[in-house]
Amino acid sequence: EAAFGLKEEYGYKDLETALIKSYMSVGVKLNHQKAVSLITMLRNKRMIVQENGRKYTFKPDFHY
């Protein structure tokens, strides 16, 4: 959620970078592989969705 406070939608690489920076700001280090796994989990739980072609957006009203 913190990553999407800066920008409403991201391309995949930008999303990965934003998540790594957001997690780093709270003291959690993510490498590339962990960031990819996190994006996959967020997509599976429909917390982020791919819309507008290849852009990812955050869905605050997600349900799983």
PyMOL Python script that loads the backbone (N, CA, C, O; Angstrom):
from pymol import cmd

cmd.read_pdbstr("""\
ATOM      1  N   GLU A   1       0.824  -1.191   0.000  1.00  0.00           N
ATOM      2  CA  GLU A   1       0.000   0.000   0.000  1.00  0.00           C
ATOM      3  C   GLU A   1       0.865   1.251   0.000  1.00  0.00           C
ATOM      4  O   GLU A   1       0.543   2.233  -0.668  1.00  0.00           O
ATOM      5  N   ALA A   2       1.959   1.216   0.745  1.00  0.00           N
ATOM      6  CA  ALA A   2       2.846   2.384   0.806  1.00  0.00           C
ATOM      7  C   ALA A   2       3.432   2.707  -0.561  1.00  0.00           C
ATOM      8  O   ALA A   2       3.598   3.877  -0.905  1.00  0.00           O
ATOM      9  N   ALA A   3       3.743   1.689  -1.333  1.00  0.00           N
ATOM     10  CA  ALA A   3       4.318   1.906  -2.665  1.00  0.00           C
ATOM     11  C   ALA A   3       3.336   2.638  -3.571  1.00  0.00           C
ATOM     12  O   ALA A   3       3.747   3.450  -4.400  1.00  0.00           O
ATOM     13  N   PHE A   4       2.045   2.360  -3.422  1.00  0.00           N
ATOM     14  CA  PHE A   4       1.046   2.986  -4.281  1.00  0.00           C
ATOM     15  C   PHE A   4       0.624   4.359  -3.768  1.00  0.00           C
ATOM     16  O   PHE A   4      -0.188   5.033  -4.402  1.00  0.00           O
ATOM     17  N   GLY A   5       1.166   4.777  -2.632  1.00  0.00           N
ATOM     18  CA  GLY A   5       0.932   6.132  -2.156  1.00  0.00           C
ATOM     19  C   GLY A   5       1.689   7.153  -3.000  1.00  0.00           C
ATOM     20  O   GLY A   5       1.312   8.323  -3.064  1.00  0.00           O
ATOM     21  N   LEU A   6       2.751   6.702  -3.641  1.00  0.00           N
ATOM     22  CA  LEU A   6       3.571   7.586  -4.461  1.00  0.00           C
ATOM     23  C   LEU A   6       3.034   7.717  -5.877  1.00  0.00           C
ATOM     24  O   LEU A   6       3.115   8.784  -6.485  1.00  0.00           O
ATOM     25  N   LYS A   7       2.491   6.635  -6.392  1.00  0.00           N
ATOM     26  CA  LYS A   7       2.050   6.571  -7.785  1.00  0.00           C
ATOM     27  C   LYS A   7       0.879   5.597  -7.862  1.00  0.00           C
ATOM     28  O   LYS A   7       0.862   4.607  -7.131  1.00  0.00           O
ATOM     29  N   GLU A   8      -0.090   5.851  -8.721  1.00  0.00           N
ATOM     30  CA  GLU A   8      -1.274   4.992  -8.779  1.00  0.00           C
ATOM     31  C   GLU A   8      -1.060   3.709  -9.556  1.00  0.00           C
ATOM     32  O   GLU A   8      -1.685   2.692  -9.253  1.00  0.00           O
ATOM     33  N   GLU A   9      -0.187   3.736 -10.554  1.00  0.00           N
ATOM     34  CA  GLU A   9       0.053   2.526 -11.331  1.00  0.00           C
ATOM     35  C   GLU A   9       1.519   2.420 -11.722  1.00  0.00           C
ATOM     36  O   GLU A   9       2.212   3.421 -11.907  1.00  0.00           O
ATOM     37  N   TYR A  10       1.967   1.185 -11.841  1.00  0.00           N
ATOM     38  CA  TYR A  10       3.368   0.899 -12.129  1.00  0.00           C
ATOM     39  C   TYR A  10       3.488  -0.153 -13.217  1.00  0.00           C
ATOM     40  O   TYR A  10       2.625  -1.019 -13.363  1.00  0.00           O
ATOM     41  N   GLY A  11       4.568  -0.066 -13.976  1.00  0.00           N
ATOM     42  CA  GLY A  11       4.983  -1.174 -14.813  1.00  0.00           C
ATOM     43  C   GLY A  11       5.635  -2.198 -13.891  1.00  0.00           C
ATOM     44  O   GLY A  11       5.892  -1.897 -12.725  1.00  0.00           O
ATOM     45  N   TYR A  12       5.905  -3.389 -14.388  1.00  0.00           N
ATOM     46  CA  TYR A  12       6.407  -4.469 -13.534  1.00  0.00           C
ATOM     47  C   TYR A  12       7.720  -4.103 -12.844  1.00  0.00           C
ATOM     48  O   TYR A  12       7.840  -4.253 -11.629  1.00  0.00           O
ATOM     49  N   LYS A  13       8.693  -3.629 -13.598  1.00  0.00           N
ATOM     50  CA  LYS A  13      10.014  -3.316 -13.028  1.00  0.00           C
ATOM     51  C   LYS A  13       9.909  -2.161 -12.036  1.00  0.00           C
ATOM     52  O   LYS A  13      10.553  -2.182 -10.987  1.00  0.00           O
ATOM     53  N   ASP A  14       9.099  -1.152 -12.364  1.00  0.00           N
ATOM     54  CA  ASP A  14       8.905  -0.028 -11.443  1.00  0.00           C
ATOM     55  C   ASP A  14       8.221  -0.485 -10.162  1.00  0.00           C
ATOM     56  O   ASP A  14       8.556  -0.013  -9.075  1.00  0.00           O
ATOM     57  N   LEU A  15       7.263  -1.401 -10.284  1.00  0.00           N
ATOM     58  CA  LEU A  15       6.578  -1.942  -9.108  1.00  0.00           C
ATOM     59  C   LEU A  15       7.565  -2.688  -8.223  1.00  0.00           C
ATOM     60  O   LEU A  15       7.564  -2.528  -7.003  1.00  0.00           O
ATOM     61  N   GLU A  16       8.400  -3.496  -8.842  1.00  0.00           N
ATOM     62  CA  GLU A  16       9.410  -4.246  -8.083  1.00  0.00           C
ATOM     63  C   GLU A  16      10.317  -3.284  -7.306  1.00  0.00           C
ATOM     64  O   GLU A  16      10.571  -3.487  -6.119  1.00  0.00           O
ATOM     65  N   THR A  17      10.799  -2.245  -7.975  1.00  0.00           N
ATOM     66  CA  THR A  17      11.669  -1.260  -7.336  1.00  0.00           C
ATOM     67  C   THR A  17      10.946  -0.531  -6.210  1.00  0.00           C
ATOM     68  O   THR A  17      11.523  -0.321  -5.143  1.00  0.00           O
ATOM     69  N   ALA A  18       9.693  -0.143  -6.432  1.00  0.00           N
ATOM     70  CA  ALA A  18       8.925   0.566  -5.408  1.00  0.00           C
ATOM     71  C   ALA A  18       8.689  -0.314  -4.184  1.00  0.00           C
ATOM     72  O   ALA A  18       8.764   0.170  -3.054  1.00  0.00           O
ATOM     73  N   LEU A  19       8.405  -1.596  -4.393  1.00  0.00           N
ATOM     74  CA  LEU A  19       8.203  -2.508  -3.264  1.00  0.00           C
ATOM     75  C   LEU A  19       9.493  -2.695  -2.472  1.00  0.00           C
ATOM     76  O   LEU A  19       9.470  -2.700  -1.241  1.00  0.00           O
ATOM     77  N   ILE A  20      10.610  -2.849  -3.166  1.00  0.00           N
ATOM     78  CA  ILE A  20      11.898  -3.005  -2.483  1.00  0.00           C
ATOM     79  C   ILE A  20      12.192  -1.772  -1.634  1.00  0.00           C
ATOM     80  O   ILE A  20      12.618  -1.902  -0.486  1.00  0.00           O
ATOM     81  N   LYS A  21      11.971  -0.579  -2.183  1.00  0.00           N
ATOM     82  CA  LYS A  21      12.219   0.660  -1.432  1.00  0.00           C
ATOM     83  C   LYS A  21      11.257   0.810  -0.262  1.00  0.00           C
ATOM     84  O   LYS A  21      11.664   1.238   0.818  1.00  0.00           O
ATOM     85  N   SER A  22       9.982   0.464  -0.460  1.00  0.00           N
ATOM     86  CA  SER A  22       8.991   0.579   0.617  1.00  0.00           C
ATOM     87  C   SER A  22       9.314  -0.360   1.769  1.00  0.00           C
ATOM     88  O   SER A  22       9.226   0.024   2.935  1.00  0.00           O
ATOM     89  N   TYR A  23       9.683  -1.577   1.444  1.00  0.00           N
ATOM     90  CA  TYR A  23      10.036  -2.536   2.492  1.00  0.00           C
ATOM     91  C   TYR A  23      11.331  -2.134   3.184  1.00  0.00           C
ATOM     92  O   TYR A  23      11.476  -2.331   4.391  1.00  0.00           O
ATOM     93  N   MET A  24      12.277  -1.570   2.428  1.00  0.00           N
ATOM     94  CA  MET A  24      13.534  -1.124   3.017  1.00  0.00           C
ATOM     95  C   MET A  24      13.297   0.003   4.022  1.00  0.00           C
ATOM     96  O   MET A  24      14.008   0.109   5.021  1.00  0.00           O
ATOM     97  N   SER A  25      12.296   0.843   3.755  1.00  0.00           N
ATOM     98  CA  SER A  25      12.008   1.967   4.650  1.00  0.00           C
ATOM     99  C   SER A  25      11.515   1.511   6.018  1.00  0.00           C
ATOM    100  O   SER A  25      11.572   2.276   6.981  1.00  0.00           O
ATOM    101  N   VAL A  26      11.032   0.274   6.114  1.00  0.00           N
ATOM    102  CA  VAL A  26      10.607  -0.269   7.417  1.00  0.00           C
ATOM    103  C   VAL A  26      11.576  -1.338   7.914  1.00  0.00           C
ATOM    104  O   VAL A  26      11.265  -2.081   8.846  1.00  0.00           O
ATOM    105  N   GLY A  27      12.755  -1.412   7.287  1.00  0.00           N
ATOM    106  CA  GLY A  27      13.804  -2.291   7.776  1.00  0.00           C
ATOM    107  C   GLY A  27      13.797  -3.714   7.256  1.00  0.00           C
ATOM    108  O   GLY A  27      14.467  -4.577   7.824  1.00  0.00           O
ATOM    109  N   VAL A  28      13.052  -3.983   6.181  1.00  0.00           N
ATOM    110  CA  VAL A  28      13.002  -5.334   5.610  1.00  0.00           C
ATOM    111  C   VAL A  28      13.716  -5.305   4.259  1.00  0.00           C
ATOM    112  O   VAL A  28      13.353  -4.537   3.368  1.00  0.00           O
ATOM    113  N   LYS A  29      14.737  -6.153   4.121  1.00  0.00           N
ATOM    114  CA  LYS A  29      15.476  -6.209   2.859  1.00  0.00           C
ATOM    115  C   LYS A  29      14.848  -7.245   1.936  1.00  0.00           C
ATOM    116  O   LYS A  29      14.624  -8.392   2.325  1.00  0.00           O
ATOM    117  N   LEU A  30      14.569  -6.823   0.713  1.00  0.00           N
ATOM    118  CA  LEU A  30      14.053  -7.729  -0.313  1.00  0.00           C
ATOM    119  C   LEU A  30      15.055  -7.778  -1.454  1.00  0.00           C
ATOM    120  O   LEU A  30      15.546  -6.741  -1.899  1.00  0.00           O
ATOM    121  N   ASN A  31      15.357  -8.973  -1.925  1.00  0.00           N
ATOM    122  CA  ASN A  31      16.153  -9.080  -3.142  1.00  0.00           C
ATOM    123  C   ASN A  31      15.190  -9.267  -4.313  1.00  0.00           C
ATOM    124  O   ASN A  31      13.973  -9.270  -4.125  1.00  0.00           O
ATOM    125  N   HIS A  32      15.724  -9.420  -5.501  1.00  0.00           N
ATOM    126  CA  HIS A  32      14.888  -9.548  -6.700  1.00  0.00           C
ATOM    127  C   HIS A  32      13.920 -10.723  -6.582  1.00  0.00           C
ATOM    128  O   HIS A  32      12.731 -10.576  -6.863  1.00  0.00           O
ATOM    129  N   GLN A  33      14.423 -11.891  -6.168  1.00  0.00           N
ATOM    130  CA  GLN A  33      13.583 -13.091  -6.099  1.00  0.00           C
ATOM    131  C   GLN A  33      12.449 -12.932  -5.089  1.00  0.00           C
ATOM    132  O   GLN A  33      11.323 -13.350  -5.359  1.00  0.00           O
ATOM    133  N   LYS A  34      12.728 -12.338  -3.937  1.00  0.00           N
ATOM    134  CA  LYS A  34      11.679 -12.134  -2.933  1.00  0.00           C
ATOM    135  C   LYS A  34      10.650 -11.116  -3.415  1.00  0.00           C
ATOM    136  O   LYS A  34       9.460 -11.250  -3.132  1.00  0.00           O
ATOM    137  N   ALA A  35      11.109 -10.103  -4.141  1.00  0.00           N
ATOM    138  CA  ALA A  35      10.184  -9.109  -4.681  1.00  0.00           C
ATOM    139  C   ALA A  35       9.259  -9.744  -5.714  1.00  0.00           C
ATOM    140  O   ALA A  35       8.066  -9.439  -5.746  1.00  0.00           O
ATOM    141  N   VAL A  36       9.794 -10.620  -6.556  1.00  0.00           N
ATOM    142  CA  VAL A  36       8.979 -11.321  -7.557  1.00  0.00           C
ATOM    143  C   VAL A  36       7.942 -12.198  -6.856  1.00  0.00           C
ATOM    144  O   VAL A  36       6.780 -12.229  -7.260  1.00  0.00           O
ATOM    145  N   SER A  37       8.359 -12.906  -5.812  1.00  0.00           N
ATOM    146  CA  SER A  37       7.427 -13.749  -5.053  1.00  0.00           C
ATOM    147  C   SER A  37       6.347 -12.904  -4.389  1.00  0.00           C
ATOM    148  O   SER A  37       5.185 -13.307  -4.341  1.00  0.00           O
ATOM    149  N   LEU A  38       6.724 -11.742  -3.881  1.00  0.00           N
ATOM    150  CA  LEU A  38       5.757 -10.843  -3.248  1.00  0.00           C
ATOM    151  C   LEU A  38       4.734 -10.346  -4.270  1.00  0.00           C
ATOM    152  O   LEU A  38       3.538 -10.316  -3.981  1.00  0.00           O
ATOM    153  N   ILE A  39       5.190  -9.961  -5.451  1.00  0.00           N
ATOM    154  CA  ILE A  39       4.275  -9.502  -6.503  1.00  0.00           C
ATOM    155  C   ILE A  39       3.312 -10.618  -6.886  1.00  0.00           C
ATOM    156  O   ILE A  39       2.121 -10.371  -7.074  1.00  0.00           O
ATOM    157  N   THR A  40       3.815 -11.839  -7.002  1.00  0.00           N
ATOM    158  CA  THR A  40       2.963 -12.986  -7.331  1.00  0.00           C
ATOM    159  C   THR A  40       1.904 -13.192  -6.257  1.00  0.00           C
ATOM    160  O   THR A  40       0.735 -13.409  -6.575  1.00  0.00           O
ATOM    161  N   MET A  41       2.300 -13.127  -4.988  1.00  0.00           N
ATOM    162  CA  MET A  41       1.350 -13.304  -3.888  1.00  0.00           C
ATOM    163  C   MET A  41       0.302 -12.189  -3.890  1.00  0.00           C
ATOM    164  O   MET A  41      -0.885 -12.452  -3.699  1.00  0.00           O
ATOM    165  N   LEU A  42       0.735 -10.952  -4.103  1.00  0.00           N
ATOM    166  CA  LEU A  42      -0.200  -9.823  -4.136  1.00  0.00           C
ATOM    167  C   LEU A  42      -1.188  -9.958  -5.294  1.00  0.00           C
ATOM    168  O   LEU A  42      -2.359  -9.607  -5.153  1.00  0.00           O
ATOM    169  N   ARG A  43      -0.723 -10.463  -6.436  1.00  0.00           N
ATOM    170  CA  ARG A  43      -1.623 -10.691  -7.576  1.00  0.00           C
ATOM    171  C   ARG A  43      -2.610 -11.811  -7.274  1.00  0.00           C
ATOM    172  O   ARG A  43      -3.796 -11.691  -7.579  1.00  0.00           O
ATOM    173  N   ASN A  44      -2.128 -12.900  -6.677  1.00  0.00           N
ATOM    174  CA  ASN A  44      -3.001 -14.034  -6.365  1.00  0.00           C
ATOM    175  C   ASN A  44      -4.092 -13.650  -5.378  1.00  0.00           C
ATOM    176  O   ASN A  44      -5.214 -14.149  -5.471  1.00  0.00           O
ATOM    177  N   LYS A  45      -3.782 -12.779  -4.443  1.00  0.00           N
ATOM    178  CA  LYS A  45      -4.766 -12.329  -3.457  1.00  0.00           C
ATOM    179  C   LYS A  45      -5.581 -11.144  -3.967  1.00  0.00           C
ATOM    180  O   LYS A  45      -6.421 -10.600  -3.251  1.00  0.00           O
ATOM    181  N   ARG A  46      -5.323 -10.754  -5.205  1.00  0.00           N
ATOM    182  CA  ARG A  46      -6.011  -9.647  -5.870  1.00  0.00           C
ATOM    183  C   ARG A  46      -5.847  -8.321  -5.131  1.00  0.00           C
ATOM    184  O   ARG A  46      -6.720  -7.456  -5.190  1.00  0.00           O
ATOM    185  N   MET A  47      -4.729  -8.173  -4.441  1.00  0.00           N
ATOM    186  CA  MET A  47      -4.409  -6.908  -3.790  1.00  0.00           C
ATOM    187  C   MET A  47      -3.885  -5.914  -4.826  1.00  0.00           C
ATOM    188  O   MET A  47      -4.065  -4.704  -4.691  1.00  0.00           O
ATOM    189  N   ILE A  48      -3.236  -6.446  -5.861  1.00  0.00           N
ATOM    190  CA  ILE A  48      -2.858  -5.636  -7.014  1.00  0.00           C
ATOM    191  C   ILE A  48      -3.398  -6.342  -8.250  1.00  0.00           C
ATOM    192  O   ILE A  48      -3.434  -7.571  -8.312  1.00  0.00           O
ATOM    193  N   VAL A  49      -3.810  -5.562  -9.219  1.00  0.00           N
ATOM    194  CA  VAL A  49      -4.332  -6.133 -10.459  1.00  0.00           C
ATOM    195  C   VAL A  49      -3.641  -5.469 -11.640  1.00  0.00           C
ATOM    196  O   VAL A  49      -3.184  -4.329 -11.560  1.00  0.00           O
ATOM    197  N   GLN A  50      -3.578  -6.207 -12.727  1.00  0.00           N
ATOM    198  CA  GLN A  50      -2.952  -5.700 -13.938  1.00  0.00           C
ATOM    199  C   GLN A  50      -4.049  -5.136 -14.826  1.00  0.00           C
ATOM    200  O   GLN A  50      -4.912  -5.864 -15.316  1.00  0.00           O
ATOM    201  N   GLU A  51      -3.998  -3.830 -15.021  1.00  0.00           N
ATOM    202  CA  GLU A  51      -4.985  -3.141 -15.848  1.00  0.00           C
ATOM    203  C   GLU A  51      -4.256  -2.217 -16.812  1.00  0.00           C
ATOM    204  O   GLU A  51      -3.041  -2.037 -16.718  1.00  0.00           O
ATOM    205  N   ASN A  52      -4.995  -1.643 -17.723  1.00  0.00           N
ATOM    206  CA  ASN A  52      -4.435  -0.673 -18.673  1.00  0.00           C
ATOM    207  C   ASN A  52      -3.212  -1.240 -19.391  1.00  0.00           C
ATOM    208  O   ASN A  52      -2.155  -0.611 -19.441  1.00  0.00           O
ATOM    209  N   GLY A  53      -3.373  -2.407 -19.929  1.00  0.00           N
ATOM    210  CA  GLY A  53      -2.250  -3.033 -20.620  1.00  0.00           C
ATOM    211  C   GLY A  53      -1.345  -3.766 -19.657  1.00  0.00           C
ATOM    212  O   GLY A  53      -1.692  -4.845 -19.176  1.00  0.00           O
ATOM    213  N   ARG A  54      -0.189  -3.195 -19.368  1.00  0.00           N
ATOM    214  CA  ARG A  54       0.782  -3.872 -18.520  1.00  0.00           C
ATOM    215  C   ARG A  54       0.972  -3.159 -17.189  1.00  0.00           C
ATOM    216  O   ARG A  54       1.953  -3.433 -16.497  1.00  0.00           O
ATOM    217  N   LYS A  55       0.091  -2.272 -16.809  1.00  0.00           N
ATOM    218  CA  LYS A  55       0.249  -1.501 -15.582  1.00  0.00           C
ATOM    219  C   LYS A  55      -0.454  -2.191 -14.417  1.00  0.00           C
ATOM    220  O   LYS A  55      -1.527  -2.773 -14.577  1.00  0.00           O
ATOM    221  N   TYR A  56       0.169  -2.114 -13.246  1.00  0.00           N
ATOM    222  CA  TYR A  56      -0.389  -2.703 -12.032  1.00  0.00           C
ATOM    223  C   TYR A  56      -0.962  -1.599 -11.155  1.00  0.00           C
ATOM    224  O   TYR A  56      -0.347  -0.546 -10.986  1.00  0.00           O
ATOM    225  N   THR A  57      -2.148  -1.848 -10.596  1.00  0.00           N
ATOM    226  CA  THR A  57      -2.767  -0.899  -9.684  1.00  0.00           C
ATOM    227  C   THR A  57      -3.156  -1.609  -8.397  1.00  0.00           C
ATOM    228  O   THR A  57      -3.400  -2.816  -8.386  1.00  0.00           O
ATOM    229  N   PHE A  58      -3.211  -0.841  -7.306  1.00  0.00           N
ATOM    230  CA  PHE A  58      -3.575  -1.360  -5.993  1.00  0.00           C
ATOM    231  C   PHE A  58      -5.089  -1.312  -5.845  1.00  0.00           C
ATOM    232  O   PHE A  58      -5.723  -0.324  -6.216  1.00  0.00           O
ATOM    233  N   LYS A  59      -5.666  -2.377  -5.303  1.00  0.00           N
ATOM    234  CA  LYS A  59      -7.103  -2.426  -5.055  1.00  0.00           C
ATOM    235  C   LYS A  59      -7.336  -2.416  -3.548  1.00  0.00           C
ATOM    236  O   LYS A  59      -7.185  -3.450  -2.898  1.00  0.00           O
ATOM    237  N   PRO A  60      -7.700  -1.264  -2.979  1.00  0.00           N
ATOM    238  CA  PRO A  60      -7.876  -1.182  -1.525  1.00  0.00           C
ATOM    239  C   PRO A  60      -9.048  -2.016  -1.010  1.00  0.00           C
ATOM    240  O   PRO A  60      -9.098  -2.328   0.179  1.00  0.00           O
ATOM    241  N   ASP A  61      -9.987  -2.380  -1.875  1.00  0.00           N
ATOM    242  CA  ASP A  61     -11.144  -3.175  -1.444  1.00  0.00           C
ATOM    243  C   ASP A  61     -10.984  -4.644  -1.830  1.00  0.00           C
ATOM    244  O   ASP A  61     -11.960  -5.313  -2.170  1.00  0.00           O
ATOM    245  N   PHE A  62      -9.733  -5.145  -1.775  1.00  0.00           N
ATOM    246  CA  PHE A  62      -9.455  -6.532  -2.164  1.00  0.00           C
ATOM    247  C   PHE A  62     -10.135  -7.514  -1.215  1.00  0.00           C
ATOM    248  O   PHE A  62     -10.343  -7.222  -0.037  1.00  0.00           O
ATOM    249  N   HIS A  63     -10.475  -8.678  -1.750  1.00  0.00           N
ATOM    250  CA  HIS A  63     -11.055  -9.774  -0.961  1.00  0.00           C
ATOM    251  C   HIS A  63     -10.379 -11.060  -1.379  1.00  0.00           C
ATOM    252  O   HIS A  63     -10.087 -11.264  -2.558  1.00  0.00           O
ATOM    253  N   TYR A  64     -10.128 -11.936  -0.404  1.00  0.00           N
ATOM    254  CA  TYR A  64      -9.558 -13.241  -0.730  1.00  0.00           C
ATOM    255  C   TYR A  64     -10.192 -14.329   0.063  1.00  0.00           C
ATOM    256  O   TYR A  64      -9.828 -15.495  -0.088  1.00  0.00           O
TER     257      TYR A  64
END
""", "prot")
cmd.dss("prot")
cmd.show_as("cartoon", "prot")
cmd.util.cbc("prot")
cmd.orient("prot")
